[in-house]
Amino acid sequence: MALKKDEAAAALQTGFAFCHIPKQSLRAVHTTVNDSAREAGLQFFKNWRVPLASVIRKVFDGGGYAEAEEDLSWWSTSDGSHLKSLPIRVKAVKTGKSVKALLIPINS
């Protein structure tokens, strides 16, 4: 669970009753895209919220390991921006308090 940079700064202002305390969201905190995934059209950005429908969320909440077919267009920012549509296979495993996930483009 993490906050955006501006949310983290706002969370430090707990002494003011008029300040809204932001709620943490499950986010992709550490991301890497290899060359072959990039060539297949996969784009990914640090700190994007994990979609509620994603297997990553299910594994975070329930533990273990799971796989699912998803679409990158499910990922969005707080301003409503979305990644472009790209079918992917997601493999996710819970390790401690985190989830490690592999997103693999599905060749059409």
C-alpha positions as CSV (number, residue, x, y, z in Angstrom):
1,M,0.0,0.0,0.0
2,A,1.3,3.4,-0.9
3,L,0.5,7.1,-1.5
4,K,1.2,9.4,-4.4
5,K,4.0,11.9,-3.6
6,D,1.5,14.8,-2.9
7,E,-0.7,12.5,-0.8
8,A,2.3,11.5,1.3
9,A,3.0,15.2,2.0
10,A,-0.6,15.8,2.9
11,A,-0.6,12.8,5.3
12,L,2.1,14.6,7.3
13,Q,-0.3,17.4,8.0
14,T,-2.3,15.5,10.6
15,G,-2.4,18.3,13.1
16,F,-4.8,20.4,11.0
17,A,-8.5,19.4,11.3
18,F,-9.2,20.9,7.9
19,C,-6.7,18.7,6.1
20,H,-8.0,15.6,4.3
21,I,-5.9,12.5,5.3
22,P,-5.4,10.5,2.1
23,K,-6.2,6.8,2.0
24,Q,-3.4,4.5,0.8
25,S,-4.0,2.5,-2.4
26,L,-2.4,-0.7,-3.7
27,R,0.2,0.7,-6.1
28,A,2.9,-0.6,-8.4
29,V,5.8,0.9,-6.4
30,H,8.7,-0.8,-8.2
31,T,8.4,-1.4,-12.0
32,T,10.7,-2.6,-14.8
33,V,9.8,-3.2,-18.4
34,N,12.3,-5.3,-20.5
35,D,13.1,-4.6,-24.1
36,S,10.9,-7.4,-25.6
37,A,7.9,-6.4,-23.6
38,R,8.4,-2.7,-24.6
39,E,8.6,-3.8,-28.3
40,A,5.3,-5.7,-27.8
41,G,3.7,-2.4,-26.7
42,L,3.8,-2.8,-22.9
43,Q,4.1,0.5,-21.1
44,F,4.1,0.7,-17.4
45,F,4.6,3.5,-14.9
46,K,5.7,3.6,-11.2
47,N,3.0,4.4,-8.6
48,W,-0.1,3.6,-10.7
49,R,-3.0,2.2,-8.7
50,V,-3.6,-1.5,-9.1
51,P,-7.1,-2.1,-10.5
52,L,-9.7,-3.6,-8.1
53,A,-10.4,-6.4,-10.7
54,S,-6.7,-7.3,-11.1
55,V,-5.4,-10.7,-9.9
56,I,-2.7,-8.7,-8.2
57,R,-5.3,-7.2,-5.8
58,K,-6.8,-10.6,-5.2
59,V,-3.4,-12.1,-4.3
60,F,-2.5,-9.1,-2.1
61,D,-5.8,-9.6,-0.2
62,G,-5.8,-13.4,-0.1
63,G,-2.2,-14.5,-0.4
64,G,-0.7,-17.3,-2.5
65,Y,-0.3,-17.4,-6.2
66,A,-2.6,-16.8,-9.1
67,E,-2.7,-16.0,-12.8
68,A,-5.2,-14.3,-15.0
69,E,-5.7,-12.7,-18.4
70,E,-6.2,-8.9,-18.1
71,D,-5.8,-5.7,-20.1
72,L,-3.5,-2.8,-19.5
73,S,-6.4,-0.4,-20.1
74,W,-7.7,-1.3,-16.7
75,W,-4.9,0.7,-15.1
76,S,-5.6,4.3,-14.5
77,T,-4.4,7.4,-12.7
78,S,-6.3,9.5,-10.2
79,D,-7.0,12.1,-13.0
80,G,-8.7,9.3,-15.1
81,S,-5.8,8.7,-17.6
82,H,-5.6,5.1,-18.8
83,L,-2.9,2.9,-20.4
84,K,-3.6,1.9,-23.9
85,S,-5.3,-1.4,-24.4
86,L,-3.0,-4.4,-24.5
87,P,-4.0,-8.0,-23.5
88,I,-1.7,-9.4,-20.9
89,R,-1.2,-12.5,-18.7
90,V,-0.6,-11.6,-15.1
91,K,1.3,-13.9,-12.8
92,A,1.2,-12.8,-9.1
93,V,2.6,-14.1,-5.9
94,K,2.5,-12.7,-2.4
95,T,5.8,-12.3,-0.6
96,G,5.6,-10.9,2.9
97,K,3.5,-7.7,2.7
98,S,4.1,-7.3,-1.0
99,V,3.1,-8.9,-4.3
100,K,5.5,-9.6,-7.1
101,A,3.8,-9.7,-10.4
102,L,4.9,-10.5,-14.0
103,L,2.9,-8.9,-16.8
104,I,3.4,-10.7,-20.1
105,P,1.9,-9.3,-23.4
106,I,-0.4,-11.8,-25.1
107,N,0.4,-12.1,-28.8
108,S,-2.7,-11.7,-30.8
